[in-house]
Amino acid sequence: MRGELEITTPPQVLLDGKTDQLSPGARIHGTNNLLVLSGTLVGQTLWVNYTREIGGTLSEVWILTDAEIALERAGTKPKRFFFF
């Protein structure tokens, strides 16, 4: 998935303006694909791709470059299908 992430007080974050949380073993990959510590990103708003653990917390986060942000990505907008 893709979203706008702001690290408030790790492990607390805002994802698309809603409160969320990083998992205990969360990895944040910078634009050069090296790991970045969440404490160094406090107060910054970043466009990211991310995955979640089964419990719902953020497990992997990739910070996007301007070129990557410009690319349309499947799954950018969540779709919900309800079958009864």
Biopython code that builds the backbone (N, CA, C, O; Angstrom):
import numpy as np
from Bio.PDB.StructureBuilder import StructureBuilder

atoms = [
    (1, "MET", "N", (0.845, -1.177, 0.000)),
    (1, "MET", "CA", (0.000, 0.000, 0.000)),
    (1, "MET", "C", (0.891, 1.241, 0.000)),
    (1, "MET", "O", (2.087, 1.168, 0.282)),
    (2, "ARG", "N", (0.292, 2.358, -0.316)),
    (2, "ARG", "CA", (1.013, 3.634, -0.341)),
    (2, "ARG", "C", (0.266, 4.633, 0.527)),
    (2, "ARG", "O", (-0.964, 4.625, 0.586)),
    (3, "GLY", "N", (1.028, 5.500, 1.205)),
    (3, "GLY", "CA", (0.396, 6.509, 2.029)),
    (3, "GLY", "C", (1.369, 7.594, 2.448)),
    (3, "GLY", "O", (2.558, 7.554, 2.131)),
    (4, "GLU", "N", (0.825, 8.569, 3.173)),
    (4, "GLU", "CA", (1.616, 9.686, 3.676)),
    (4, "GLU", "C", (1.878, 9.428, 5.158)),
    (4, "GLU", "O", (0.942, 9.344, 5.953)),
    (5, "LEU", "N", (3.143, 9.305, 5.520)),
    (5, "LEU", "CA", (3.532, 8.916, 6.870)),
    (5, "LEU", "C", (4.215, 10.066, 7.588)),
    (5, "LEU", "O", (5.069, 10.751, 7.026)),
    (6, "GLU", "N", (3.824, 10.268, 8.846)),
    (6, "GLU", "CA", (4.521, 11.225, 9.716)),
    (6, "GLU", "C", (4.850, 10.503, 11.019)),
    (6, "GLU", "O", (3.963, 9.972, 11.688)),
    (7, "ILE", "N", (6.135, 10.490, 11.369)),
    (7, "ILE", "CA", (6.572, 9.884, 12.636)),
    (7, "ILE", "C", (6.357, 10.939, 13.715)),
    (7, "ILE", "O", (6.936, 12.024, 13.647)),
    (8, "THR", "N", (5.537, 10.632, 14.701)),
    (8, "THR", "CA", (5.276, 11.584, 15.782)),
    (8, "THR", "C", (6.203, 11.279, 16.959)),
    (8, "THR", "O", (7.200, 11.976, 17.149)),
    (9, "THR", "N", (5.897, 10.271, 17.734)),
    (9, "THR", "CA", (6.776, 9.795, 18.807)),
    (9, "THR", "C", (6.867, 8.280, 18.652)),
    (9, "THR", "O", (5.943, 7.554, 19.020)),
    (10, "PRO", "N", (7.988, 7.806, 18.104)),
    (10, "PRO", "CA", (8.101, 6.376, 17.807)),
    (10, "PRO", "C", (7.744, 5.519, 19.020)),
    (10, "PRO", "O", (8.184, 5.825, 20.128)),
    (11, "PRO", "N", (6.980, 4.481, 18.845)),
    (11, "PRO", "CA", (6.509, 3.872, 17.603)),
    (11, "PRO", "C", (5.198, 4.435, 17.081)),
    (11, "PRO", "O", (4.626, 3.872, 16.148)),
    (12, "GLN", "N", (4.703, 5.524, 17.649)),
    (12, "GLN", "CA", (3.459, 6.136, 17.182)),
    (12, "GLN", "C", (3.706, 6.935, 15.904)),
    (12, "GLN", "O", (4.693, 7.664, 15.796)),
    (13, "VAL", "N", (2.805, 6.790, 14.945)),
    (13, "VAL", "CA", (2.913, 7.508, 13.673)),
    (13, "VAL", "C", (1.530, 7.957, 13.235)),
    (13, "VAL", "O", (0.513, 7.491, 13.748)),
    (14, "LEU", "N", (1.515, 8.867, 12.280)),
    (14, "LEU", "CA", (0.278, 9.225, 11.593)),
    (14, "LEU", "C", (0.400, 8.701, 10.169)),
    (14, "LEU", "O", (1.357, 9.028, 9.466)),
    (15, "LEU", "N", (-0.554, 7.898, 9.744)),
    (15, "LEU", "CA", (-0.573, 7.371, 8.390)),
    (15, "LEU", "C", (-1.847, 7.876, 7.732)),
    (15, "LEU", "O", (-2.951, 7.519, 8.144)),
    (16, "ASP", "N", (-1.692, 8.704, 6.713)),
    (16, "ASP", "CA", (-2.824, 9.353, 6.045)),
    (16, "ASP", "C", (-3.702, 10.104, 7.050)),
    (16, "ASP", "O", (-4.928, 10.112, 6.938)),
    (17, "GLY", "N", (-3.051, 10.733, 8.033)),
    (17, "GLY", "CA", (-3.757, 11.555, 9.006)),
    (17, "GLY", "C", (-4.390, 10.792, 10.152)),
    (17, "GLY", "O", (-5.021, 11.403, 11.014)),
    (18, "LYS", "N", (-4.242, 9.461, 10.189)),
    (18, "LYS", "CA", (-4.827, 8.652, 11.254)),
    (18, "LYS", "C", (-3.718, 8.041, 12.103)),
    (18, "LYS", "O", (-2.656, 7.685, 11.591)),
    (19, "THR", "N", (-3.969, 7.925, 13.393)),
    (19, "THR", "CA", (-2.990, 7.346, 14.310)),
    (19, "THR", "C", (-2.748, 5.880, 13.968)),
    (19, "THR", "O", (-3.690, 5.121, 13.738)),
    (20, "ASP", "N", (-1.480, 5.493, 13.938)),
    (20, "ASP", "CA", (-1.085, 4.120, 13.649)),
    (20, "ASP", "C", (0.166, 3.822, 14.463)),
    (20, "ASP", "O", (0.636, 4.671, 15.220)),
    (21, "GLN", "N", (0.701, 2.622, 14.307)),
    (21, "GLN", "CA", (1.857, 2.239, 15.106)),
    (21, "GLN", "C", (2.799, 1.348, 14.306)),
    (21, "GLN", "O", (2.370, 0.508, 13.515)),
    (22, "LEU", "N", (4.103, 1.554, 14.534)),
    (22, "LEU", "CA", (5.124, 0.676, 13.963)),
    (22, "LEU", "C", (5.218, -0.577, 14.814)),
    (22, "LEU", "O", (5.081, -0.510, 16.036)),
    (23, "SER", "N", (5.450, -1.715, 14.184)),
    (23, "SER", "CA", (5.634, -2.958, 14.943)),
    (23, "SER", "C", (6.981, -2.903, 15.667)),
    (23, "SER", "O", (7.835, -2.093, 15.306)),
    (24, "PRO", "N", (7.188, -3.748, 16.681)),
    (24, "PRO", "CA", (8.467, -3.731, 17.405)),
    (24, "PRO", "C", (9.687, -3.970, 16.508)),
    (24, "PRO", "O", (10.760, -3.432, 16.781)),
    (25, "GLY", "N", (9.545, -4.752, 15.463)),
    (25, "GLY", "CA", (10.674, -5.025, 14.572)),
    (25, "GLY", "C", (10.564, -4.306, 13.243)),
    (25, "GLY", "O", (11.124, -4.761, 12.246)),
    (26, "ALA", "N", (9.850, -3.187, 13.211)),
    (26, "ALA", "CA", (9.624, -2.469, 11.948)),
    (26, "ALA", "C", (10.936, -2.013, 11.322)),
    (26, "ALA", "O", (11.865, -1.597, 12.013)),
    (27, "ARG", "N", (10.985, -2.100, 10.003)),
    (27, "ARG", "CA", (12.156, -1.626, 9.263)),
    (27, "ARG", "C", (11.719, -0.502, 8.335)),
    (27, "ARG", "O", (10.748, -0.634, 7.591)),
    (28, "ILE", "N", (12.443, 0.595, 8.391)),
    (28, "ILE", "CA", (12.184, 1.737, 7.517)),
    (28, "ILE", "C", (13.358, 1.844, 6.564)),
    (28, "ILE", "O", (14.501, 2.010, 6.991)),
    (29, "HIS", "N", (13.074, 1.748, 5.269)),
    (29, "HIS", "CA", (14.107, 1.816, 4.240)),
    (29, "HIS", "C", (14.098, 3.216, 3.634)),
    (29, "HIS", "O", (13.050, 3.710, 3.218)),
    (30, "GLY", "N", (15.258, 3.849, 3.586)),
    (30, "GLY", "CA", (15.386, 5.185, 3.002)),
    (30, "GLY", "C", (15.341, 5.139, 1.489)),
    (30, "GLY", "O", (15.175, 4.070, 0.900)),
    (31, "THR", "N", (15.487, 6.292, 0.857)),
    (31, "THR", "CA", (15.444, 6.375, -0.606)),
    (31, "THR", "C", (16.594, 5.628, -1.255)),
    (31, "THR", "O", (16.504, 5.252, -2.424)),
    (32, "ASN", "N", (17.684, 5.407, -0.510)),
    (32, "ASN", "CA", (18.828, 4.636, -1.014)),
    (32, "ASN", "C", (18.749, 3.172, -0.591)),
    (32, "ASN", "O", (19.703, 2.416, -0.779)),
    (33, "ASN", "N", (17.605, 2.769, -0.016)),
    (33, "ASN", "CA", (17.309, 1.407, 0.430)),
    (33, "ASN", "C", (18.114, 0.979, 1.659)),
    (33, "ASN", "O", (18.144, -0.208, 1.984)),
    (34, "LEU", "N", (18.762, 1.914, 2.344)),
    (34, "LEU", "CA", (19.428, 1.605, 3.606)),
    (34, "LEU", "C", (18.438, 1.828, 4.748)),
    (34, "LEU", "O", (17.508, 2.623, 4.616)),
    (35, "LEU", "N", (18.632, 1.139, 5.852)),
    (35, "LEU", "CA", (17.724, 1.282, 6.983)),
    (35, "LEU", "C", (17.884, 2.648, 7.647)),
    (35, "LEU", "O", (18.991, 3.168, 7.786)),
    (36, "VAL", "N", (16.754, 3.210, 8.049)),
    (36, "VAL", "CA", (16.705, 4.522, 8.691)),
    (36, "VAL", "C", (16.046, 4.339, 10.054)),
    (36, "VAL", "O", (15.051, 3.623, 10.167)),
    (37, "LEU", "N", (16.582, 4.969, 11.075)),
    (37, "LEU", "CA", (15.981, 4.898, 12.405)),
    (37, "LEU", "C", (14.789, 5.854, 12.487)),
    (37, "LEU", "O", (14.851, 6.985, 12.006)),
    (38, "SER", "N", (13.709, 5.383, 13.099)),
    (38, "SER", "CA", (12.495, 6.188, 13.171)),
    (38, "SER", "C", (12.715, 7.500, 13.926)),
    (38, "SER", "O", (12.066, 8.500, 13.616)),
    (39, "GLY", "N", (13.615, 7.516, 14.906)),
    (39, "GLY", "CA", (13.890, 8.730, 15.669)),
    (39, "GLY", "C", (14.460, 9.859, 14.837)),
    (39, "GLY", "O", (14.288, 11.027, 15.185)),
    (40, "THR", "N", (15.143, 9.534, 13.733)),
    (40, "THR", "CA", (15.717, 10.570, 12.871)),
    (40, "THR", "C", (14.676, 11.198, 11.953)),
    (40, "THR", "O", (14.951, 12.210, 11.308)),
    (41, "LEU", "N", (13.486, 10.610, 11.889)),
    (41, "LEU", "CA", (12.442, 11.099, 10.985)),
    (41, "LEU", "C", (11.312, 11.835, 11.709)),
    (41, "LEU", "O", (10.320, 12.205, 11.082)),
    (42, "VAL", "N", (11.447, 12.050, 13.002)),
    (42, "VAL", "CA", (10.386, 12.690, 13.786)),
    (42, "VAL", "C", (10.056, 14.058, 13.199)),
    (42, "VAL", "O", (10.943, 14.871, 12.942)),
    (43, "GLY", "N", (8.759, 14.295, 12.993)),
    (43, "GLY", "CA", (8.294, 15.576, 12.479)),
    (43, "GLY", "C", (8.274, 15.689, 10.969)),
    (43, "GLY", "O", (7.740, 16.666, 10.444)),
    (44, "GLN", "N", (8.834, 14.731, 10.251)),
    (44, "GLN", "CA", (8.841, 14.782, 8.792)),
    (44, "GLN", "C", (7.608, 14.071, 8.242)),
    (44, "GLN", "O", (7.145, 13.079, 8.805)),
    (45, "THR", "N", (7.085, 14.592, 7.134)),
    (45, "THR", "CA", (5.986, 13.947, 6.431)),
    (45, "THR", "C", (6.547, 13.373, 5.141)),
    (45, "THR", "O", (7.135, 14.095, 4.336)),
    (46, "LEU", "N", (6.363, 12.072, 4.946)),
    (46, "LEU", "CA", (6.984, 11.356, 3.834)),
    (46, "LEU", "C", (5.957, 10.499, 3.107)),
    (46, "LEU", "O", (5.038, 9.961, 3.724)),
    (47, "TRP", "N", (6.117, 10.375, 1.793)),
    (47, "TRP", "CA", (5.317, 9.426, 1.022)),
    (47, "TRP", "C", (6.032, 8.093, 1.072)),
    (47, "TRP", "O", (7.236, 8.016, 0.827)),
    (48, "VAL", "N", (5.288, 7.036, 1.392)),
    (48, "VAL", "CA", (5.885, 5.722, 1.584)),
    (48, "VAL", "C", (5.023, 4.614, 0.988)),
    (48, "VAL", "O", (3.818, 4.772, 0.794)),
    (49, "ASN", "N", (5.673, 3.493, 0.704)),
    (49, "ASN", "CA", (4.988, 2.226, 0.484)),
    (49, "ASN", "C", (5.170, 1.459, 1.777)),
    (49, "ASN", "O", (6.192, 1.605, 2.448)),
    (50, "TYR", "N", (4.185, 0.637, 2.136)),
    (50, "TYR", "CA", (4.291, -0.070, 3.408)),
    (50, "TYR", "C", (3.559, -1.399, 3.362)),
    (50, "TYR", "O", (2.690, -1.628, 2.521)),
    (51, "THR", "N", (3.938, -2.273, 4.298)),
    (51, "THR", "CA", (3.217, -3.521, 4.520)),
    (51, "THR", "C", (2.874, -3.605, 5.997)),
    (51, "THR", "O", (3.492, -2.946, 6.834)),
    (52, "ARG", "N", (1.883, -4.421, 6.300)),
    (52, "ARG", "CA", (1.442, -4.592, 7.682)),
    (52, "ARG", "C", (1.641, -6.033, 8.138)),
    (52, "ARG", "O", (1.660, -6.962, 7.332)),
    (53, "GLU", "N", (1.787, -6.193, 9.453)),
    (53, "GLU", "CA", (1.802, -7.522, 10.058)),
    (53, "GLU", "C", (0.365, -7.992, 10.230)),
    (53, "GLU", "O", (-0.575, -7.229, 10.006)),
    (54, "ILE", "N", (0.200, -9.228, 10.622)),
    (54, "ILE", "CA", (-1.137, -9.781, 10.826)),
    (54, "ILE", "C", (-1.898, -9.001, 11.887)),
    (54, "ILE", "O", (-3.114, -8.839, 11.781)),
    (55, "GLY", "N", (-1.200, -8.519, 12.905)),
    (55, "GLY", "CA", (-1.834, -7.740, 13.965)),
    (55, "GLY", "C", (-2.251, -6.343, 13.549)),
    (55, "GLY", "O", (-2.962, -5.669, 14.295)),
    (56, "GLY", "N", (-1.828, -5.892, 12.380)),
    (56, "GLY", "CA", (-2.228, -4.585, 11.870)),
    (56, "GLY", "C", (-1.182, -3.494, 11.981)),
    (56, "GLY", "O", (-1.369, -2.417, 11.416)),
    (57, "THR", "N", (-0.082, -3.735, 12.693)),
    (57, "THR", "CA", (0.950, -2.705, 12.811)),
    (57, "THR", "C", (1.823, -2.671, 11.559)),
    (57, "THR", "O", (1.890, -3.648, 10.813)),
    (58, "LEU", "N", (2.485, -1.548, 11.338)),
    (58, "LEU", "CA", (3.349, -1.393, 10.166)),
    (58, "LEU", "C", (4.644, -2.176, 10.364)),
    (58, "LEU", "O", (5.325, -2.014, 11.377)),
    (59, "SER", "N", (4.982, -3.026, 9.394)),
    (59, "SER", "CA", (6.186, -3.836, 9.557)),
    (59, "SER", "C", (7.325, -3.407, 8.639)),
    (59, "SER", "O", (8.480, -3.384, 9.065)),
    (60, "GLU", "N", (7.024, -3.068, 7.398)),
    (60, "GLU", "CA", (8.046, -2.627, 6.437)),
    (60, "GLU", "C", (7.587, -1.307, 5.830)),
    (60, "GLU", "O", (6.433, -1.162, 5.428)),
    (61, "VAL", "N", (8.503, -0.351, 5.769)),
    (61, "VAL", "CA", (8.195, 0.970, 5.202)),
    (61, "VAL", "C", (9.328, 1.348, 4.251)),
    (61, "VAL", "O", (10.502, 1.250, 4.608)),
    (62, "TRP", "N", (8.971, 1.783, 3.038)),
    (62, "TRP", "CA", (9.954, 2.258, 2.067)),
    (62, "TRP", "C", (9.651, 3.710, 1.752)),
    (62, "TRP", "O", (8.565, 4.029, 1.268)),
    (63, "ILE", "N", (10.607, 4.597, 2.022)),
    (63, "ILE", "CA", (10.453, 6.017, 1.707)),
    (63, "ILE", "C", (10.645, 6.176, 0.205)),
    (63, "ILE", "O", (11.595, 5.636, -0.363)),
    (64, "LEU", "N", (9.745, 6.915, -0.438)),
    (64, "LEU", "CA", (9.753, 7.050, -1.889)),
    (64, "LEU", "C", (10.496, 8.300, -2.360)),
    (64, "LEU", "O", (10.490, 9.337, -1.697)),
    (65, "THR", "N", (11.136, 8.171, -3.525)),
    (65, "THR", "CA", (11.757, 9.321, -4.182)),
    (65, "THR", "C", (10.677, 10.058, -4.964)),
    (65, "THR", "O", (9.566, 9.548, -5.107)),
    (66, "ASP", "N", (10.984, 11.253, -5.475)),
    (66, "ASP", "CA", (10.014, 12.014, -6.264)),
    (66, "ASP", "C", (9.580, 11.239, -7.505)),
    (66, "ASP", "O", (8.407, 11.274, -7.877)),
    (67, "ALA", "N", (10.513, 10.543, -8.147)),
    (67, "ALA", "CA", (10.186, 9.760, -9.343)),
    (67, "ALA", "C", (9.241, 8.611, -8.995)),
    (67, "ALA", "O", (8.327, 8.311, -9.763)),
    (68, "GLU", "N", (9.448, 7.974, -7.862)),
    (68, "GLU", "CA", (8.576, 6.869, -7.448)),
    (68, "GLU", "C", (7.187, 7.371, -7.057)),
    (68, "GLU", "O", (6.191, 6.686, -7.291)),
    (69, "ILE", "N", (7.119, 8.549, -6.470)),
    (69, "ILE", "CA", (5.823, 9.130, -6.102)),
    (69, "ILE", "C", (5.000, 9.417, -7.341)),
    (69, "ILE", "O", (3.780, 9.253, -7.327)),
    (70, "ALA", "N", (5.654, 9.848, -8.421)),
    (70, "ALA", "CA", (4.955, 10.193, -9.657)),
    (70, "ALA", "C", (4.346, 8.967, -10.345)),
    (70, "ALA", "O", (3.371, 9.096, -11.085)),
    (71, "LEU", "N", (4.907, 7.792, -10.109)),
    (71, "LEU", "CA", (4.383, 6.572, -10.727)),
    (71, "LEU", "C", (3.091, 6.151, -10.048)),
    (71, "LEU", "O", (2.995, 6.122, -8.821)),
    (72, "GLU", "N", (2.101, 5.827, -10.866)),
    (72, "GLU", "CA", (0.844, 5.311, -10.327)),
    (72, "GLU", "C", (1.072, 3.867, -9.902)),
    (72, "GLU", "O", (1.683, 3.090, -10.636)),
    (73, "ARG", "N", (0.597, 3.516, -8.751)),
    (73, "ARG", "CA", (0.823, 2.170, -8.228)),
    (73, "ARG", "C", (-0.503, 1.481, -7.980)),
    (73, "ARG", "O", (-1.419, 2.057, -7.392)),
    (74, "ALA", "N", (-0.596, 0.248, -8.432)),
    (74, "ALA", "CA", (-1.796, -0.525, -8.142)),
    (74, "ALA", "C", (-1.912, -0.693, -6.636)),
    (74, "ALA", "O", (-0.923, -0.982, -5.962)),
    (75, "GLY", "N", (-3.094, -0.516, -6.117)),
    (75, "GLY", "CA", (-3.294, -0.657, -4.682)),
    (75, "GLY", "C", (-3.097, 0.636, -3.919)),
    (75, "GLY", "O", (-3.127, 0.631, -2.688)),
    (76, "THR", "N", (-2.895, 1.753, -4.623)),
    (76, "THR", "CA", (-2.715, 3.028, -3.947)),
    (76, "THR", "C", (-3.973, 3.397, -3.159)),
    (76, "THR", "O", (-3.896, 3.846, -2.016)),
    (77, "LYS", "N", (-5.119, 3.200, -3.787)),
    (77, "LYS", "CA", (-6.379, 3.483, -3.117)),
    (77, "LYS", "C", (-7.018, 2.150, -2.749)),
    (77, "LYS", "O", (-7.315, 1.346, -3.633)),
    (78, "PRO", "N", (-7.235, 1.901, -1.461)),
    (78, "PRO", "CA", (-7.801, 0.621, -1.071)),
    (78, "PRO", "C", (-9.206, 0.443, -1.617)),
    (78, "PRO", "O", (-10.010, 1.375, -1.634)),
    (79, "LYS", "N", (-9.483, -0.766, -2.061)),
    (79, "LYS", "CA", (-10.808, -1.102, -2.562)),
    (79, "LYS", "C", (-11.392, -2.138, -1.624)),
    (79, "LYS", "O", (-10.691, -3.032, -1.149)),
    (80, "ARG", "N", (-12.666, -2.010, -1.366)),
    (80, "ARG", "CA", (-13.327, -2.975, -0.498)),
    (80, "ARG", "C", (-14.453, -3.627, -1.269)),
    (80, "ARG", "O", (-15.253, -2.959, -1.924)),
    (81, "PHE", "N", (-14.497, -4.904, -1.183)),
    (81, "PHE", "CA", (-15.570, -5.678, -1.801)),
    (81, "PHE", "C", (-16.271, -6.448, -0.696)),
    (81, "PHE", "O", (-15.634, -7.154, 0.086)),
    (82, "PHE", "N", (-17.562, -6.308, -0.643)),
    (82, "PHE", "CA", (-18.335, -7.022, 0.350)),
    (82, "PHE", "C", (-19.223, -8.030, -0.342)),
    (82, "PHE", "O", (-19.991, -7.688, -1.241)),
    (83, "PHE", "N", (-19.113, -9.266, 0.082)),
    (83, "PHE", "CA", (-19.945, -10.323, -0.459)),
    (83, "PHE", "C", (-20.796, -10.892, 0.662)),
    (83, "PHE", "O", (-20.290, -11.229, 1.733)),
    (84, "PHE", "N", (-22.060, -10.994, 0.411)),
    (84, "PHE", "CA", (-22.976, -11.540, 1.425)),
    (84, "PHE", "C", (-23.617, -12.794, 0.911)),
    (84, "PHE", "O", (-24.421, -13.408, 1.612)),
]
sb = StructureBuilder()
sb.init_structure("model")
sb.init_model(0)
sb.init_chain("A")
sb.init_seg("    ")
for serial, (resi, resn, name, xyz) in enumerate(atoms, 1):
    if name == "N":
        sb.init_residue(resn, " ", resi, " ")
    sb.init_atom(name, np.array(xyz, "f"), 0.0, 1.0, " ", f" {name:<3s}", serial, name[0])
structure = sb.get_structure()
